[in-house]
Amino acid sequence: MGVLRDLLRDGKFRLGFIIICIILFLAILSFFSPYDPTRWNLVPRDLPPSLQHILGTNSQGQDVFWQLTFAVRNSLTIAIIAAFFSRIIAIIVGLVAGYRGGGIDRFLMGINDSFLVLPLLPILILISSLIKGRLSFIGLGLILSFFGWSWDARVIRSQILSLRERDFSYTALLSGSKTLSLVFKEYFPFVIPIVFSTLINNMSWAIGMEMTLAILGLTNLEIPTLGTMLQWALSYQALLLGLWWWLFTPVVTSVFLFVSLYLLSVSISEYLDPRTRIQRIRVIKE
């Protein structure tokens, strides 16, 4: 709670935290939805926002508000799966390559650089088109995690290479510290800010990639996500028909989601950075 209290003193974190809490609240509401998100013609079509339907209804006979709750929940699930598993790969590759060096470093960085130069969007389009009908949002999250770790692994490796040459590393080795103890006790605290900031950034990337694939019609459109909501609204030409609430709902929600994740990433990175922490301590003492 002390950490959260310190973070909430930062205006960027406070704003991002409020927005993300509202979005998470929408996701929780999906469990109490009176409608099945996969069924059509449950409510009258093309109704504007009202007290009965807060965000109106769409041309498929669905309540846009309750559809949004499922979309937010599924999009966040995809992002969390992609970010979590890609962080595991990035941490392992970055730590091992940075600490061991030599042939292991060259081998791992060769694989890493291969992923870096891959044209991810065409590859994801190809994979999605091949398994379009069988691609669940969990499967999409795992696929994104497989391609979303390489840049962050290189950043972690660079940090470890820098730490390995510092005096405390030589002191720990001369005192008989084991490799695992040195890596996790001495190096890992310096890596945590990178892991957290890249985790949130990777969530943003995963959500954006899912929306791109959905707009192209390459995901399972029966599963409500922010991307599929936008794709259906575009397919039905919602804006031309004056159904602005159908189109603007996923767009505005996505913008707020991206902004909140960015603010959280920046503020958490600054808070966990040892250099800014020392500056905060000096300010408090003065």
PAZAPA-4460 file (N, C-alpha, C; in steps of 0.05 Angstrom, whole numbers, plus 32768, in hexadecimal, padded with zeros to 4 digits):
% residues 286
    n_x    n_y    n_z   ca_x   ca_y   ca_z    c_x    c_y    c_z   seq   type   mol
   8011   7FE8   8000   8000   8000   8000   8011   8019   8000     1      M     A
   8029   8017   800D   803B   802E   800D   8044   8036   7FF2     2      G     A
   804A   8021   7FE1   8053   8026   7FC6   803D   8033   7FB6     3      V     A
   8025   8029   7FB8   800E   8035   7FAA   8009   8051   7FB3     4      L     A
   800C   8057   7FCD   8009   8072   7FD7   801E   8085   7FCB     5      R     A
   8036   807B   7FC9   804B   808B   7FBD   8046   8091   7F9F     6      D     A
   803D   807C   7F92   8037   807F   7F75   8020   8092   7F70     7      L     A
   800C   8091   7F82   7FF5   80A3   7F7E   7FFB   80C0   7F82     8      L     A
   8012   80C6   7F8D   801B   80E2   7F8F   8022   80EE   7F74     9      R     A
   8029   80DC   7F61   802F   80E4   7F46   8016   80E8   7F36    10      D     A
   8013   8100   7F2B   7FFA   8106   7F1C   7FF5   80F4   7F05    11      G     A
   800B   80EC   7EF7   8008   80DA   7EE0   7FFE   80BF   7EE8    12      K     A
   8009   80B4   7EFD   7FFF   809A   7F07   7FE3   809C   7F11    13      F     A
   7FDC   80B2   7F1F   7FC1   80B5   7F2A   7FAC   80B5   7F14    14      R     A
   7FB2   80C4   7EFF   7F9F   80C6   7EE8   7F9D   80AB   7EDA    15      L     A
   7FB4   809E   7ED5   7FB3   8084   7EC8   7FA6   806F   7ED8    16      G     A
   7FAA   8070   7EF3   7F9E   805D   7F05   7F80   8060   7F06    17      F     A
   7F76   8078   7F06   7F59   807D   7F06   7F4C   8072   7EED    18      I     A
   7F59   8077   7ED6   7F4E   806E   7EBC   7F4E   8050   7EBB    19      I     A
   7F64   8044   7EC3   7F66   8026   7EC1   7F53   8019   7ED4    20      I     A
   7F4D   8025   7EEB   7F3A   801A   7EFE   7F1E   801B   7EF2    21      C     A
   7F17   8030   7EE4   7EFD   8032   7ED7   7EFB   801C   7EC2    22      I     A
   7F10   8018   7EB2   7F10   8004   7E9D   7F0E   7FE8   7EA9    23      I     A
   7F1C   7FE3   7EBF   7F1A   7FCA   7ECD   7EFE   7FC5   7ED8    24      L     A
   7EF2   7FDA   7EE2   7ED6   7FD8   7EEC   7EC3   7FD0   7ED5    25      F     A
   7EC8   7FDB   7EBD   7EB7   7FD2   7EA6   7EBB   7FB5   7EA1    26      L     A
   7ED5   7FAC   7EA2   7EDA   7F8F   7E9D   7ECC   7F7D   7EB2    27      A     A
   7ECC   7F86   7ECB   7EBE   7F76   7EE0   7EA0   7F76   7EDC    28      I     A
   7E95   7F8B   7ED2   7E78   7F8C   7ECC   7E70   7F77   7EB8    29      L     A
   7E82   7F6E   7EA7   7E7B   7F5A   7E93   7E70   7F41   7E9F    30      S     A
   7E79   7F3B   7EB8   7E70   7F22   7EC5   7E53   7F25   7ECE    31      F     A
   7E48   7F3D   7ECE   7E2C   7F41   7ED6   7E1A   7F4A   7EBF    32      F     A
   7E24   7F46   7EA7   7E15   7F4E   7E8F   7DFB   7F3E   7E8C    33      S     A
   7DE5   7F4B   7E86   7DCC   7F3D   7E81   7DCB   7F31   7E65    34      P     A
   7DDF   7F36   7E54   7DDE   7F2E   7E38   7DF6   7F1B   7E32    35      Y     A
   7DF1   7F09   7E1F   7E06   7EF8   7E15   7E15   7F08   7DFF    36      D     A
   7E2F   7F0C   7E02   7E3D   7F1D   7DEF   7E40   7F12   7DD3    37      P     A
   7E3A   7EF8   7DD0   7E3D   7EEB   7DB5   7E23   7EEA   7DA6    38      T     A
   7E0C   7EF2   7DB3   7DF2   7EF0   7DA6   7DE9   7F0B   7D9B    39      R     A
   7DDB   7F0B   7D85   7DD0   7F22   7D78   7DB2   7F25   7D7E    40      W     A
   7DA8   7F3D   7D77   7D8C   7F43   7D79   7D80   7F3E   7D95    41      N     A
   7D8F   7F46   7DA9   7D85   7F44   7DC4   7D77   7F5D   7DCD    42      L     A
   7D7C   7F73   7DC0   7D70   7F8D   7DC6   7D69   7F9A   7DAB    43      V     A
   7D57   7FAF   7DAB   7D51   7FBD   7D92   7D6B   7FC9   7D86    44      P     A
   7D6C   7FCA   7D6C   7D84   7FD3   7D5E   7D86   7FF1   7D5C    45      R     A
   7D9F   7FFB   7D5B   7DA5   8016   7D54   7D98   802B   7D65    46      D     A
   7D95   8025   7D7F   7D8A   8039   7D91   7DA0   804B   7D9C    47      L     A
   7D9C   8065   7D9D   7DB0   8078   7DA8   7DB2   8074   7DC6    48      P     A
   7DC7   807F   7DD3   7DCA   807D   7DF0   7DB2   8087   7DFF    49      P     A
   7DAA   8079   7E13   7D93   8080   7E23   7D96   8075   7E3F    50      S     A
   7D83   8079   7E51   7D85   806F   7E6C   7D84   8050   7E6B    51      L     A
   7D75   8045   7E58   7D72   8028   7E57   7D8B   801B   7E4B    52      Q     A
   7D97   8028   7E37   7DAF   801F   7E2A   7DC3   8036   7E2A    53      H     A
   7DD6   8035   7E3D   7DE7   804C   7E43   7DF7   8055   7E2B    54      I     A
   7E01   8041   7E1C   7E11   8048   7E04   7E02   803F   7DEA    55      L     A
   7DE8   803D   7DEC   7DD8   8036   7DD5   7DDB   8019   7DCD    56      G     A
   7DD0   8012   7DB6   7DD2   7FF7   7DAB   7DDD   7FF8   7D8F    57      T     A
   7DE6   7FE1   7D85   7DF2   7FE1   7D6A   7DE0   7FD3   7D56    58      N     A
   7DE9   7FD1   7D3E   7DD9   7FC5   7D29   7DD6   7FA7   7D2B    59      S     A
   7DE4   7F9B   7D3E   7DE2   7F7E   7D43   7DCF   7F78   7D59    60      Q     A
   7DC2   7F8C   7D64   7DAF   7F88   7D79   7DBD   7F81   7D94    61      G     A
   7DD4   7F8F   7D99   7DE2   7F8B   7DB2   7DE5   7FA5   7DC1    62      Q     A
   7DE5   7FA3   7DDB   7DE9   7FBB   7DEB   7E06   7FC2   7DEB    63      D     A
   7E0D   7FDA   7DE2   7E29   7FE2   7DDE   7E38   7FE3   7DF9    64      V     A
   7E2B   7FEC   7E0E   7E39   7FEE   7E28   7E41   7FD2   7E32    65      F     A
   7E2F   7FBF   7E32   7E36   7FA5   7E3C   7E49   7F96   7E29    66      W     A
   7E47   7F9C   7E0F   7E5A   7F91   7DFC   7E76   7F9C   7E02    67      Q     A
   7E77   7FB6   7E0A   7E91   7FC2   7E11   7E9D   7FB5   7E29    68      L     A
   7E8D   7FAD   7E3D   7E99   7FA1   7E54   7EA7   7F86   7E4D    69      T     A
   7E9B   7F77   7E3C   7EA8   7F5E   7E33   7EC1   7F64   7E22    70      F     A
   7EBF   7F78   7E11   7ED5   7F80   7E00   7EED   7F88   7E10    71      A     A
   7EE9   7F99   7E25   7EFF   7FA2   7E36   7F0B   7F8A   7E45    72      V     A
   7EFA   7F78   7E4F   7F05   7F61   7E5E   7F16   7F50   7E4C    73      R     A
   7F0C   7F4A   7E34   7F1C   7F38   7E22   7F35   7F46   7E18    74      N     A
   7F34   7F5F   7E12   7F4C   7F6E   7E08   7F61   7F6F   7E1E    75      S     A
   7F59   7F74   7E37   7F6C   7F74   7E4D   7F77   7F58   7E52    76      L     A
   7F67   7F44   7E4F   7F71   7F28   7E52   7F86   7F22   7E3D    77      T     A
   7F81   7F2A   7E24   7F95   7F26   7E0F   7FAF   7F34   7E16    78      I     A
   7FAC   7F4D   7E1F   7FC4   7F5E   7E26   7FD4   7F52   7E3D    79      A     A
   7FC6   7F49   7E52   7FD3   7F3D   7E69   7FE2   7F24   7E62    80      I     A
   7FD5   7F12   7E53   7FE2   7EF9   7E4B   7FFB   7EFF   7E3A    81      I     A
   7FF8   7F11   7E27   800F   7F17   7E15   8026   7F24   7E25    82      A     A
   801F   7F36   7E37   8034   7F44   7E47   8041   7F31   7E5B    83      A     A
   8032   7F20   7E68   803D   7F0F   7E7D   8050   7EFB   7E71    84      F     A
   8048   7EEC   7E5D   8059   7ED7   7E52   8071   7EE3   7E42    85      F     A
   806D   7EFA   7E35   8084   7F06   7E28   8098   7F11   7E3C    86      S     A
   808F   7F1A   7E54   80A2   7F23   7E68   80B3   7F0C   7E72    87      R     A
   80A7   7EF5   7E75   80B6   7EDD   7E7E   80CD   7ED7   7E6A    88      I     A
   80C6   7ED7   7E50   80DA   7ED1   7E3C   80EF   7EE7   7E3C    89      I     A
   80E7   7F00   7E3D   80FA   7F16   7E3C   810D   7F16   7E54    90      A     A
   8102   7F11   7E6B   8113   7F10   7E83   8128   7EFA   7E82    91      I     A
   811F   7EE2   7E7A   8132   7ECB   7E79   8147   7ED0   7E64    92      I     A
   813F   7ED8   7E4C   8153   7EDD   7E37   8166   7EF4   7E3E    93      V     A
   815B   7F0A   7E48   816B   7F21   7E4F   817F   7F1C   7E65    94      G     A
   8176   7F0F   7E7B   8187   7F09   7E91   819E   7EF5   7E89    95      L     A
   8196   7EE0   7E7C   81AA   7ECC   7E75   81BE   7ED7   7E61    96      V     A
   81B4   7EE4   7E4C   81C7   7EEF   7E38   81D8   7F05   7E44    97      A     A
   81CD   7F16   7E54   81DD   7F2C   7E60   81F2   7F22   7E74    98      G     A
   81EC   7F0E   7E83   81FE   7F06   7E98   8213   7EF2   7E8D    99      Y     A
   820B   7EDF   7E7D   821D   7ECA   7E74   8230   7ED4   7E5E   100      R     A
   8225   7EE4   7E4C   8235   7EEF   7E36   8240   7ED9   7E24   101      G     A
   8255   7EDF   7E14   8262   7ECB   7E04   824F   7EBF   7DEF   102      G     A
   8253   7EA5   7DEB   8243   7E97   7DD6   8226   7E96   7DDD   103      G     A
   821F   7E93   7DF6   8202   7E92   7DFE   81F5   7EAD   7DF7   104      I     A
   8203   7EC3   7DFD   81F9   7EDD   7DF7   81F5   7EE0   7DD9   105      D     A
   8208   7ED9   7DC9   8206   7EDB   7DAB   81EF   7ECA   7DA1   106      R     A
   81EC   7EB2   7DAC   81D7   7EA0   7DA3   81BB   7EAC   7DA9   107      F     A
   81B8   7EB4   7DC2   819E   7EBF   7DCA   8197   7ED9   7DBC   108      L     A
   81AB   7EEA   7DB9   81A7   7F03   7DAB   81A2   7EFF   7D8D   109      M     A
   81AE   7EEA   7D82   81A8   7EE3   7D66   818A   7EDD   7D63   110      G     A
   8180   7ECC   7D75   8163   7EC6   7D74   8153   7EE0   7D79   111      I     A
   815C   7EEF   7D8D   814D   7F08   7D94   814C   7F1B   7D7C   112      N     A
   8163   7F1F   7D6F   8164   7F31   7D58   8153   7F27   7D41   113      D     A
   8151   7F0D   7D3F   8140   7F02   7D29   8123   7F0A   7D2E   114      S     A
   811A   7F09   7D47   80FF   7F12   7D4D   80FC   7F30   7D4A   115      F     A
   8111   7F3F   7D4F   8110   7F5C   7D4D   810B   7F65   7D30   116      L     A
   8118   7F57   7D1D   8116   7F5F   7D01   80FE   7F53   7CF2   117      V     A
   80F0   7F40   7D00   80D9   7F34   7CF3   80C3   7F49   7CEF   118      L     A
   80B6   7F49   7CD8   809F   7F5B   7CD4   8087   7F4F   7CE2   119      P     A
   8082   7F58   7CFA   806E   7F4B   7D0C   8052   7F4C   7D01   120      L     A
   804A   7F64   7CF6   802E   7F66   7CED   8028   7F53   7CD7   121      L     A
   8038   7F50   7CC1   8032   7F3D   7CAC   8032   7F20   7CB7   122      P     A
   8044   7F1A   7CCA   8044   7EFF   7CD5   802B   7EF9   7CE5   123      I     A
   8023   7F0D   7CF5   800B   7F09   7D05   7FF2   7F08   7CF3   124      L     A
   7FF2   7F17   7CDE   7FDC   7F16   7CCA   7FDB   7EFA   7CBE   125      I     A
   7FF2   7EEF   7CB7   7FF3   7ED4   7CAB   7FE9   7EBF   7CBF   126      L     A
   7FF3   7EC0   7CD7   7FEB   7EAC   7CEB   7FCD   7EAE   7CF2   127      I     A
   7FC4   7EC7   7CF5   7FA8   7ECB   7CFB   7F96   7EC2   7CE4   128      S     A
   7F9E   7EC6   7CCC   7F8E   7EBE   7CB5   7F8D   7E9F   7CB3   129      S     A
   7FA2   7E92   7CBB   7FA3   7E74   7CBA   7F91   7E67   7CCF   130      L     A
   7F90   7E74   7CE7   7F81   7E67   7CFD   7F6A   7E7A   7D06   131      I     A
   7F60   7E8A   7CF4   7F4C   7E9E   7CFB   7F34   7E92   7D0A   132      K     A
   7F29   7E7D   7D00   7F11   7E72   7D0D   7F16   7E64   7D27   133      G     A
   7F2F   7E5D   7D2C   7F36   7E4E   7D45   7F46   7E5F   7D59   134      R     A
   7F49   7E78   7D54   7F59   7E89   7D64   7F49   7E96   7D7B   135      L     A
   7F4D   7E8D   7D93   7F40   7E99   7DAB   7F50   7EB1   7DB4   136      S     A
   7F45   7EC1   7DC5   7F54   7ED8   7DCF   7F6C   7ED0   7DE0   137      F     A
   7F6A   7EB8   7DEE   7F81   7EAE   7DFD   7F97   7EA6   7DEA   138      I     A
   7F8F   7E98   7DD4   7FA3   7E90   7DC0   7FB0   7EA8   7DB3   139      G     A
   7FA1   7EBD   7DAE   7FAC   7ED5   7DA3   7FC0   7EE2   7DB6   140      L     A
   7FBA   7EE2   7DD0   7FCC   7EED   7DE4   7FE6   7EDD   7DE5   141      G     A
   7FE5   7EC3   7DE3   7FFD   7EB2   7DE3   800E   7EB7   7DCA   142      L     A
   8001   7EBA   7DB3   800F   7EC0   7D9A   801E   7EDB   7D9C   143      I     A
   8010   7EEF   7DA7   801C   7F0A   7DAA   8033   7F09   7DBD   144      L     A
   8031   7EF9   7DD2   8047   7EF6   7DE6   8060   7EEA   7DD9   145      S     A
   805C   7ED8   7DC6   8072   7ECB   7DB9   8082   7EDE   7DA8   146      F     A
   8075   7EF3   7D9E   8082   7F07   7D8C   8088   7F21   7D9B   147      F     A
   8081   7F24   7DB4   8083   7F3E   7DC1   8099   7F41   7DD6   148      G     A
   80AE   7F30   7DD5   80C1   7F31   7DEB   80DD   7F3B   7DE2   149      W     A
   80E3   7F3B   7DC9   80FF   7F3E   7DBF   810B   7F59   7DC6   150      S     A
   80FC   7F6F   7DC2   8108   7F89   7DC7   810D   7F8D   7DE5   151      W     A
   80FB   7F83   7DF6   80FE   7F86   7E13   8114   7F74   7E1D   152      D     A
   8118   7F5D   7E11   812F   7F4C   7E19   8149   7F5A   7E14   153      A     A
   814B   7F68   7DFE   8164   7F77   7DF8   8169   7F8D   7E0B   154      R     A
   8153   7F9B   7E13   8156   7FB0   7E27   815F   7FA5   7E42   155      V     A
   8154   7F8F   7E4A   815C   7F82   7E63   8179   7F79   7E62   156      I     A
   8181   7F6D   7E4B   819D   7F65   7E47   81B0   7F7C   7E4A   157      R     A
   81A9   7F93   7E3E   81BA   7FAA   7E40   81BE   7FB3   7E5D   158      S     A
   81A8   7FB2   7E6C   81AA   7FB9   7E88   81BC   7FA6   7E97   159      Q     A
   81BA   7F8C   7E92   81CA   7F78   7EA0   81E7   7F7B   7E98   160      I     A
   81ED   7F81   7E7F   8209   7F85   7E76   8215   7F9D   7E85   161      L     A
   8206   7FB2   7E89   8210   7FC9   7E98   8214   7FC2   7EB5   162      S     A
   8202   7FB3   7EC2   8205   7FAC   7EDE   821C   7F99   7EE2   163      L     A
   8221   7F88   7ECF   8235   7F73   7ED2   8251   7F80   7ED5   164      R     A
   8255   7F98   7ECA   826F   7FA5   7ECB   8272   7FB8   7EE2   165      E     A
   825F   7FB9   7EF4   8261   7FCC   7F0A   8270   7FBE   7F22   166      R     A
   8279   7FCF   7F34   828A   7FC5   7F4A   827C   7FB1   7F5C   167      D     A
   8262   7FB5   7F61   8254   7FA3   7F73   8252   7F87   7F68   168      F     A
   8253   7F84   7F4D   8252   7F6A   7F41   826C   7F5A   7F47   169      S     A
   8283   7F68   7F44   829D   7F5C   7F49   829F   7F55   7F67   170      Y     A
   8295   7F67   7F78   8296   7F62   7F95   8286   7F4A   7F9C   171      T     A
   826E   7F47   7F90   825C   7F30   7F96   8269   7F16   7F8D   172      A     A
   8276   7F17   7F75   8283   7EFF   7F6B   829B   7EF7   7F7C   173      L     A
   82AA   7F0A   7F84   82C2   7F04   7F95   82BA   7EFA   7FB1   174      L     A
   82A3   7F02   7FBA   829A   7EF9   7FD4   828D   7EDE   7FD3   175      S     A
   828B   7ED3   7FBC   8280   7EB7   7FB9   8263   7EB5   7FB3   176      G     A
   8256   7ECB   7FAB   8239   7ECA   7FA5   8234   7EB8   7F8D   177      S     A
   821F   7EA8   7F8E   8218   7E97   7F78   820B   7EA7   7F62   178      K     A
   820B   7E9B   7F4A   8201   7EA9   7F33   81E3   7EB1   7F36   179      T     A
   81D3   7E9E   7F3E   81B6   7EA4   7F41   81B1   7EB9   7F57   180      L     A
   81C1   7EB8   7F6D   81BE   7ECC   7F81   81C5   7EE8   7F77   181      S     A
   81DB   7EE9   7F68   81E4   7F03   7F5D   81CF   7F0E   7F49   182      L     A
   81C5   7EFD   7F38   81B2   7F06   7F23   8198   7F10   7F30   183      V     A
   818D   7F01   7F42   8172   7F07   7F4C   8173   7F1B   7F63   184      F     A
   8188   7F1B   7F73   818A   7F2E   7F8A   8196   7F49   7F82   185      K     A
   81A9   7F48   7F71   81B8   7F61   7F6A   81AE   7F6D   7F50   186      E     A
   81A9   7F5D   7F3C   81A2   7F67   7F21   8184   7F6C   7F1E   187      Y     A
   8175   7F59   7F28   8158   7F5A   7F22   814A   7F73   7F2B   188      F     A
   8151   7F7E   7F43   8144   7F98   7F4B   8148   7FAE   7F37   189      P     A
   815F   7FAE   7F29   8163   7FC2   7F14   8153   7FBD   7EFB   190      F     A
   814B   7FA4   7EF7   813C   7F9C   7EE0   811E   7FA0   7EE4   191      V     A
   8115   7FA1   7EFD   80F8   7FA3   7F02   80EB   7FBB   7EF5   192      I     A
   80F7   7FD3   7EF6   80EA   7FE9   7EE8   80E7   7FE4   7ECA   193      P     A
   80FA   7FD7   7EBE   80F8   7FD1   7EA1   80E1   7FBD   7E9D   194      I     A
   80E0   7FA9   7EAE   80CB   7F94   7EAB   80AF   7FA1   7EAD   195      V     A
   80AB   7FB2   7EC1   8091   7FBD   7EC5   8089   7FD1   7EAF   196      F     A
   809C   7FE1   7EA7   8096   7FF5   7E92   8091   7FE7   7E77   197      S     A
   80A2   7FD3   7E71   809E   7FC4   7E58   8085   7FB2   7E59   198      T     A
   807E   7FA9   7E71   8065   7F99   7E73   804D   7FA9   7E6B   199      L     A
   804B   7FC2   7E76   8034   7FD3   7E6F   8035   7FDB   7E52   200      I     A
   804D   7FE2   7E48   8050   7FE9   7E2C   8048   7FD1   7E1A   201      N     A
   804F   7FB9   7E22   8048   7FA2   7E13   802A   7F9D   7E13   202      N     A
   801D   7FA3   7E29   8000   7FA1   7E29   7FF4   7FB4   7E15   203      M     A
   7FFE   7FCC   7E13   7FF4   7FDF   7DFF   7FF8   7FD5   7DE3   204      S     A
   8010   7FCA   7DDE   8017   7FBF   7DC4   8004   7FA8   7DBD   205      W     A
   7FFE   7F96   7DD0   7FED   7F7F   7DCB   7FD0   7F88   7DC5   206      A     A
   7FC6   7F9B   7DD4   7FAB   7FA5   7DCE   7FAA   7FB2   7DB3   207      I     A
   7FBE   7FC2   7DAC   7FBF   7FCF   7D92   7FC1   7FBA   7D7B   208      G     A
   7FD1   7FA5   7D7F   7FD3   7F91   7D6B   7FB9   7F81   7D67   209      M     A
   7FAC   7F7B   7D7E   7F92   7F6D   7D7C   7F7E   7F7E   7D6D   210      E     A
   7F7E   7F98   7D72   7F6B   7FA9   7D64   7F71   7FAA   7D46   211      M     A
   7F8B   7FAB   7D40   7F92   7FAB   7D23   7F89   7F92   7D15   212      T     A
   7F8E   7F7B   7D22   7F86   7F61   7D15   7F68   7F5F   7D14   213      L     A
   7F5A   7F69   7D28   7F3D   7F68   7D28   7F31   7F79   7D12   214      A     A
   7F3C   7F91   7D0F   7F32   7FA3   7CFA   7F36   7F97   7CDE   215      I     A
   7F4B   7F88   7CDB   7F50   7F7A   7CC2   7F3F   7F61   7CBF   216      L     A
   7F30   7F5A   7CD4   7F1E   7F43   7CD3   7F2C   7F29   7CD7   217      G     A
   7F43   7F28   7CE4   7F54   7F10   7CE6   7F52   7F03   7D01   218      L     A
   7F42   7F0D   7D13   7F3D   7F00   7D2D   7F21   7EF4   7D2D   219      T     A
   7F1B   7EE6   7D43   7F00   7EDB   7D46   7EED   7EF1   7D4D   220      N     A
   7EDD   7EFA   7D3A   7ECC   7F11   7D3E   7EB5   7F0C   7D50   221      L     A
   7EB0   7EF2   7D57   7E9B   7EEC   7D6A   7EA3   7EF3   7D87   222      E     A
   7EBC   7EF5   7D8C   7EC6   7EFC   7DA7   7EC8   7F1A   7DA9   223      I     A
   7EB9   7F26   7DBC   7EBA   7F43   7DBE   7ED4   7F4D   7DCA   224      P     A
   7EE1   7F5E   7DBB   7EF9   7F6D   7DC5   7EF6   7F89   7DBB   225      T     A
   7F08   7F9A   7DC3   7F07   7FB6   7DB9   7F0B   7FB6   7D9A   226      L     A
   7F1C   7FA4   7D91   7F20   7FA2   7D74   7F08   7F99   7D64   227      G     A
   7EFB   7F84   7D6E   7EE4   7F79   7D60   7ECD   7F8C   7D61   228      T     A
   7EC9   7F9A   7D78   7EB4   7FAF   7D79   7EB8   7FC4   7D64   229      M     A
   7ED1   7FCD   7D61   7ED8   7FE1   7D4D   7ED4   7FD6   7D31   230      L     A
   7EDB   7FBD   7D2D   7ED9   7FB1   7D12   7EBB   7FAE   7D0A   231      Q     A
   7EAA   7FA6   7D1C   7E8E   7FA3   7D16   7E82   7FBF   7D10   232      W     A
   7E8A   7FD3   7D1F   7E7F   7FEE   7D1B   7E88   7FF8   7D00   233      A     A
   7EA0   7FF3   7CF8   7EAA   7FFB   7CDD   7E9C   7FEC   7CC7   234      L     A
   7E98   7FD2   7CCC   7E8B   7FC1   7CB7   7E6E   7FCA   7CB2   235      S     A
   7E60   7FD3   7CC7   7E45   7FDC   7CC4   7E43   7FFA   7CBD   236      Y     A
   7E5A   8007   7CB8   7E5C   8023   7CB2   7E4C   8034   7CC6   237      Q     A
   7E53   8030   7CDF   7E44   803C   7CF5   7E45   805B   7CF3   238      A     A
   7E5C   8066   7CEC   7E5E   8083   7CEB   7E4D   808F   7CD5   239      L     A
   7E4C   8082   7CBE   7E3C   808C   7CA8   7E1E   808A   7CAE   240      L     A
   7E17   8076   7CBE   7DFB   8072   7CC5   7DF3   8083   7CDE   241      L     A
   7E06   8092   7CE9   7E00   80A3   7D00   7E01   8094   7D1A   242      G     A
   7E0B   807C   7D1A   7E0D   806C   7D33   7E28   8072   7D41   243      L     A
   7E2D   808B   7D47   7E47   8094   7D51   7E4E   8086   7D6B   244      W     A
   7E3A   807F   7D7C   7E40   8073   7D96   7E4C   8057   7D93   245      W     A
   7E45   8049   7D7D   7E50   802F   7D79   7E6D   8030   7D71   246      W     A
   7E75   8043   7D61   7E91   8046   7D59   7EA2   8054   7D6E   247      L     A
   7E97   8069   7D7A   7EA7   8078   7D8D   7EAD   8069   7DA7   248      F     A
   7E9B   8057   7DAF   7E9F   8049   7DC8   7EB9   8039   7DC9   249      T     A
   7EBF   8027   7DB5   7ED9   801A   7DB7   7EF1   802C   7DB2   250      P     A
   7EED   8041   7DA1   7F03   8053   7D9B   7F0B   8063   7DB4   251      V     A
   7EF7   806F   7DC1   7EFD   807F   7DD9   7F08   806E   7DF0   252      V     A
   7EFC   8056   7DF3   7F06   8044   7E08   7F23   803C   7E03   253      T     A
   7F2A   8036   7DEA   7F45   802F   7DE3   7F58   8046   7DE8   254      S     A
   7F50   805E   7DE1   7F62   8075   7DE6   7F67   8078   7E04   255      V     A
   7F52   8077   7E14   7F56   8079   7E31   7F67   8063   7E3C   256      F     A
   7F64   804B   7E31   7F73   8034   7E3A   7F91   8038   7E34   257      L     A
   7F97   8040   7E1B   7FB3   8045   7E14   7FBF   805B   7E24   258      F     A
   7FB0   8070   7E29   7FBB   8087   7E38   7FC0   807E   7E55   259      V     A
   7FAE   806F   7E61   7FB2   8066   7E7D   7FCA   8054   7E7F   260      S     A
   7FCD   8041   7E6C   7FE4   802F   7E6D   7FFE   803E   7E6A   261      L     A
   7FFE   8052   7E58   8016   8063   7E55   801E   8072   7E6E   262      Y     A
   800A   807E   7E7B   800F   808D   7E93   8019   807B   7EA9   263      L     A
   800D   8064   7EAC   8016   8051   7EC0   8032   8047   7EBB   264      L     A
   8039   8042   7EA2   8053   8039   7E9A   8069   804E   7EA1   265      S     A
   8063   8066   7E9A   8077   807C   7E9F   807B   8080   7EBD   266      V     A
   8065   8082   7ECC   8067   8088   7EE9   8074   8071   7EF8   267      S     A
   806D   8058   7EF2   8079   8041   7EFF   8096   803E   7EF9   268      I     A
   809D   8043   7EE0   80BA   8042   7ED8   80CA   8057   7EE7   269      S     A
   80BF   806F   7EEA   80CD   8084   7EF8   80CF   807E   7F16   270      E     A
   80BA   8072   7F21   80BA   806B   7F3D   80CF   8055   7F44   271      Y     A
   80D0   8041   7F33   80E2   802A   7F38   80FF   802F   7F30   272      L     A
   8104   8044   7F20   811F   804A   7F18   812F   8052   7F30   273      D     A
   8145   8044   7F36   8156   804A   7F4D   8160   8067   7F4E   274      P     A
   8165   8072   7F36   816F   808E   7F35   815A   80A2   7F3F   275      R     A
   8141   809F   7F35   812C   80B1   7F3E   8125   80AC   7F5B   276      T     A
   8129   8093   7F64   8123   808E   7F81   8137   809C   7F93   277      R     A
   8150   809D   7F8B   8164   80AC   7F9A   815E   80C9   7F9B   278      I     A
   8155   80D4   7F84   814D   80F0   7F83   8136   80F6   7F95   279      Q     A
   8122   80E4   7F97   810B   80E8   7FA9   8114   80E8   7FC6   280      R     A
   8127   80D6   7FCC   8131   80D5   7FE8   813F   80EF   7FEF   281      I     A
   814F   80FA   7FDD   815C   8113   7FE2   8149   812A   7FE6   282      R     A
   8133   812A   7FD6   811F   813F   7FD9   8112   813D   7FF4   283      V     A
   810C   8125   7FFD   80FE   8121   8017   8111   812A   802D   284      I     A
   812B   8124   802B   813E   812C   8040   8141   814A   8042   285      K     A
   8140   8157   802B   8143   8174   802A   812B   8182   8035   286      E     A
***
